[in-house]
Amino acid sequence: MTLINSLITTTTPSPPKMIVYGQPGVGKTTFAASAGAILLDCENGAGAVGGLTRTPYLQSWPQMRKWLVEIASTPPDGVAAVAIDTIDWMVQRIVEHVVLDLDDKSPNDITNTLGTAHGGYFKAREIVQNIVYRDLLPMLNAVADHGIAIILLAHAANTKMTSPEGFDLRLAAPDLPHWISPPFIEWADAVLYASRDGDRRVLLTEGTNVILAKNRYSLPTELPLSWPALMQALATNHNTTTDPALRQVDNETTNSKET
């Protein structure tokens, strides 16, 4: 068999991998609860959300990593999604792990920073990037390979970005450092901005000149901040229907049309 024979000419269905970000209190964690997600509690703020299955408060990257490894290797039956609350706090714990635990010259020195640890010159940033590229994102992909959707919750921040054309922009975006944000944005199938529109809570799915958002599913530009509403929209794209949650929604849609 030659390499040419391994070329793929059909679509490859997979569960969605998404970032959902917004201001505190907009309903991000409630959104994850409505998805039936297992939530990795990275910031100890989910205790008041009803109907939520969550881990104990995870205070360090090694603790978070153990949960990801276990879910990736032996996923619980019937889990539709895994959510991280929040990815910005997880990244901060990775930074702390790199500058406080992994620096052999001065481990656990609270004055260590990204600019001073591991010999200075911001070398610690490269180690954080290695963990994200080589460890975190591959583990999330391994979870998704089991047919489990990935929901990375994040806070919103007003962020300065430079467009490929060289223009400086100010956008609402996930609250991640500029030097680590790109791999998450590129990896995600959808980056969705959760906001309030009067009494309504909505998901914005397409970017504007003031909001960072994207999706690979041709979603409507605005959806209710609701997991069933998102699944209904995704089910119209049959490339995603291998996910059990999406298949169920798709079947219900088909049955309703037939009747």
C-alpha positions as CSV (number, residue, x, y, z in Angstrom):
1,M,0.0,0.0,0.0
2,T,1.4,3.4,-1.0
3,L,0.9,6.6,0.8
4,I,-1.3,7.8,-2.0
5,N,-3.8,5.1,-1.1
6,S,-4.2,6.5,2.4
7,L,-5.5,9.9,1.1
8,I,-8.8,10.8,2.6
9,T,-11.5,12.0,0.3
10,T,-14.5,12.0,2.6
11,T,-15.4,14.1,5.6
12,T,-14.2,12.9,9.0
13,P,-17.0,13.2,11.6
14,S,-15.8,14.2,15.1
15,P,-17.3,15.7,18.3
16,P,-17.0,19.5,18.6
17,K,-14.1,21.1,20.3
18,M,-15.0,24.6,21.4
19,I,-14.1,27.6,23.5
20,V,-17.0,29.4,25.1
21,Y,-16.0,32.7,26.7
22,G,-17.8,35.7,28.2
23,Q,-18.1,37.9,31.2
24,P,-18.4,36.4,34.8
25,G,-22.0,35.5,35.5
26,V,-23.2,35.2,31.9
27,G,-23.9,31.5,32.3
28,K,-20.9,29.7,31.0
29,T,-20.8,27.1,33.7
30,T,-24.6,26.6,33.5
31,F,-24.1,26.0,29.8
32,A,-21.6,23.2,30.6
33,A,-24.0,21.7,33.1
34,S,-26.8,21.6,30.5
35,A,-24.4,19.6,28.3
36,G,-24.1,16.9,30.9
37,A,-20.4,17.6,31.0
38,I,-17.8,16.4,33.5
39,L,-16.4,19.8,34.6
40,L,-12.8,20.1,35.7
41,D,-13.0,22.7,38.4
42,C,-9.9,24.9,38.1
43,E,-11.1,28.0,39.8
44,N,-13.4,26.8,42.6
45,G,-16.4,28.8,41.4
46,A,-18.9,26.1,40.3
47,G,-20.3,25.0,43.7
48,A,-23.5,26.9,43.3
49,V,-24.4,25.6,39.9
50,G,-27.1,22.9,40.1
51,G,-27.1,19.7,38.0
52,L,-23.4,19.8,37.5
53,T,-21.0,16.9,37.7
54,R,-17.6,18.3,38.7
55,T,-14.2,17.4,40.1
56,P,-13.0,18.6,43.4
57,Y,-11.2,21.9,43.2
58,L,-8.0,21.3,41.3
59,Q,-5.3,23.6,42.6
60,S,-2.3,22.6,40.4
61,W,-1.5,21.5,36.9
62,P,-0.4,18.0,38.0
63,Q,-3.8,17.5,39.7
64,M,-5.6,18.7,36.5
65,R,-3.4,16.5,34.3
66,K,-4.2,13.4,36.3
67,W,-7.9,13.9,35.6
68,L,-7.3,14.5,31.9
69,V,-5.1,11.3,31.7
70,E,-7.8,9.2,33.4
71,I,-10.6,10.5,31.3
72,A,-8.6,10.1,28.1
73,S,-7.6,6.5,29.0
74,T,-10.8,5.3,30.6
75,P,-13.7,7.7,29.8
76,P,-16.8,7.2,31.9
77,D,-19.8,5.6,30.1
78,G,-22.4,8.0,28.8
79,V,-20.4,11.2,29.1
80,A,-21.3,13.6,26.3
81,A,-18.8,16.4,27.1
82,V,-15.8,17.4,29.2
83,A,-15.5,21.0,30.3
84,I,-12.6,23.0,31.7
85,D,-13.6,25.8,34.0
86,T,-11.7,27.8,33.0
87,I,-8.9,27.4,30.5
88,D,-7.3,30.7,31.6
89,W,-7.0,29.4,35.1
90,M,-5.6,26.1,33.8
91,V,-2.9,28.0,31.8
92,Q,-2.0,30.0,34.9
93,R,-1.5,26.8,36.9
94,I,0.7,25.5,34.1
95,V,2.7,28.7,34.3
96,E,3.1,28.3,38.1
97,H,4.1,24.6,37.6
98,V,6.8,25.7,35.2
99,V,8.3,28.6,37.1
100,L,7.9,27.2,40.7
101,D,8.2,23.4,40.4
102,L,10.3,22.8,37.3
103,D,13.1,25.3,37.8
104,D,15.9,23.3,39.3
105,K,18.0,26.3,40.3
106,S,15.3,27.9,42.5
107,P,12.3,25.6,42.9
108,N,9.3,26.9,44.8
109,D,10.7,30.5,44.8
110,I,7.6,32.6,44.7
111,T,9.5,35.4,43.0
112,N,10.1,33.3,39.9
113,T,8.4,34.7,36.9
114,L,8.2,33.8,33.2
115,G,10.9,36.3,32.6
116,T,13.3,35.1,35.2
117,A,12.8,31.3,35.6
118,H,15.0,28.8,33.7
119,G,17.8,31.3,33.1
120,G,15.7,34.3,32.2
121,Y,14.9,35.7,28.7
122,F,11.4,34.3,29.0
123,K,12.6,30.8,28.4
124,A,9.8,29.6,30.7
125,R,7.3,30.7,28.0
126,E,8.7,28.1,25.7
127,I,8.3,25.3,28.3
128,V,4.6,26.4,28.9
129,Q,4.1,26.3,25.1
130,N,5.6,22.8,25.0
131,I,3.2,21.6,27.6
132,V,0.2,23.0,25.7
133,Y,1.3,21.8,22.3
134,R,2.8,18.4,23.3
135,D,0.7,17.4,26.4
136,L,-2.5,19.4,27.0
137,L,-3.9,19.6,23.4
138,P,-3.0,16.0,22.6
139,M,-4.8,14.8,25.7
140,L,-7.9,16.8,24.8
141,N,-7.8,15.2,21.3
142,A,-7.6,11.8,23.0
143,V,-10.7,12.6,25.0
144,A,-12.5,13.7,21.8
145,D,-11.4,10.5,20.0
146,H,-13.8,8.7,22.4
147,G,-16.7,10.7,21.0
148,I,-16.7,13.3,23.8
149,A,-17.2,17.0,23.1
150,I,-14.6,19.4,24.6
151,I,-15.8,22.7,26.1
152,L,-13.1,25.1,27.2
153,L,-14.7,27.8,29.3
154,A,-12.9,31.2,29.5
155,H,-13.3,34.7,30.8
156,A,-13.5,37.5,28.3
157,A,-11.0,40.3,28.1
158,N,-10.4,43.3,25.9
159,T,-7.3,42.2,24.0
160,K,-5.0,43.9,21.6
161,M,-4.2,41.8,18.6
162,T,-2.4,42.4,15.3
163,S,-4.1,41.2,12.1
164,P,-2.1,39.3,9.5
165,E,-2.2,42.6,7.5
166,G,-0.4,44.4,10.3
167,F,-3.3,46.3,11.7
168,D,-3.7,46.7,15.5
169,L,-7.2,45.6,16.7
170,R,-9.0,45.7,20.1
171,L,-11.2,42.7,20.4
172,A,-13.2,40.9,23.0
173,A,-11.4,37.6,23.2
174,P,-10.6,34.7,25.6
175,D,-8.6,36.0,28.6
176,L,-5.4,34.2,27.6
177,P,-1.9,35.6,27.3
178,H,-1.2,36.8,23.7
179,W,1.8,34.4,23.4
180,I,-0.3,31.2,24.3
181,S,-3.7,32.1,22.8
182,P,-3.1,31.2,19.1
183,P,-2.8,27.4,19.6
184,F,-6.1,27.2,21.5
185,I,-7.9,29.4,18.9
186,E,-6.5,27.4,16.0
187,W,-7.2,24.0,17.7
188,A,-10.9,24.8,18.5
189,D,-13.6,24.0,16.0
190,A,-15.6,26.9,17.4
191,V,-14.8,30.0,19.5
192,L,-18.2,31.3,20.8
193,Y,-18.8,34.5,22.6
194,A,-21.4,34.3,25.4
195,S,-23.2,37.6,26.1
196,R,-26.4,39.2,27.2
197,D,-28.8,40.8,24.8
198,G,-31.3,42.4,27.1
199,D,-32.9,39.5,29.0
200,R,-31.6,37.0,26.5
201,R,-28.3,35.2,26.8
202,V,-26.8,34.4,23.4
203,L,-23.8,32.8,21.7
204,L,-22.2,34.8,18.9
205,T,-20.5,32.4,16.5
206,E,-18.9,34.7,13.9
207,G,-16.2,37.3,14.5
208,T,-16.7,41.0,14.0
209,N,-14.5,44.1,14.3
210,V,-14.9,44.0,18.1
211,I,-15.4,40.3,18.9
212,L,-13.2,37.2,18.3
213,A,-15.4,34.3,17.3
214,K,-15.4,31.5,14.6
215,N,-16.9,28.2,13.8
216,R,-16.3,25.4,11.2
217,Y,-20.0,24.4,11.1
218,S,-21.7,27.2,9.2
219,L,-23.7,28.0,12.3
220,P,-26.1,30.9,12.5
221,T,-24.4,34.1,13.6
222,E,-26.4,34.0,16.9
223,L,-27.8,31.2,19.0
224,P,-29.4,31.0,22.4
225,L,-26.8,30.2,25.2
226,S,-28.1,26.7,25.4
227,W,-26.5,23.3,24.8
228,P,-29.7,21.9,23.1
229,A,-29.9,24.9,20.8
230,L,-26.2,24.5,19.8
231,M,-26.7,20.8,19.3
232,Q,-29.7,21.4,17.1
233,A,-27.7,23.8,15.0
234,L,-24.8,21.4,14.8
235,A,-27.1,18.5,13.8
236,T,-27.8,20.2,10.5
237,N,-24.2,19.5,9.6
238,H,-24.2,15.7,9.2
239,N,-20.4,15.7,9.5
240,T,-20.8,15.9,13.3
241,T,-23.4,13.2,13.8
242,T,-21.1,10.5,15.0
243,D,-21.2,12.2,18.4
244,P,-24.0,10.4,20.4
245,A,-25.5,13.6,21.6
246,L,-25.6,15.0,18.1
247,R,-27.0,11.7,16.7
248,Q,-29.8,11.9,19.2
249,V,-30.7,15.5,18.3
250,D,-30.4,14.7,14.6
251,N,-32.7,11.7,14.9
252,E,-35.3,13.8,16.8
253,T,-35.2,16.4,14.1
254,T,-35.7,13.8,11.4
255,N,-38.6,12.2,13.2
256,S,-40.3,15.5,13.8
257,K,-40.0,16.3,10.0
258,E,-41.5,12.9,9.1
259,T,-44.5,13.4,11.4
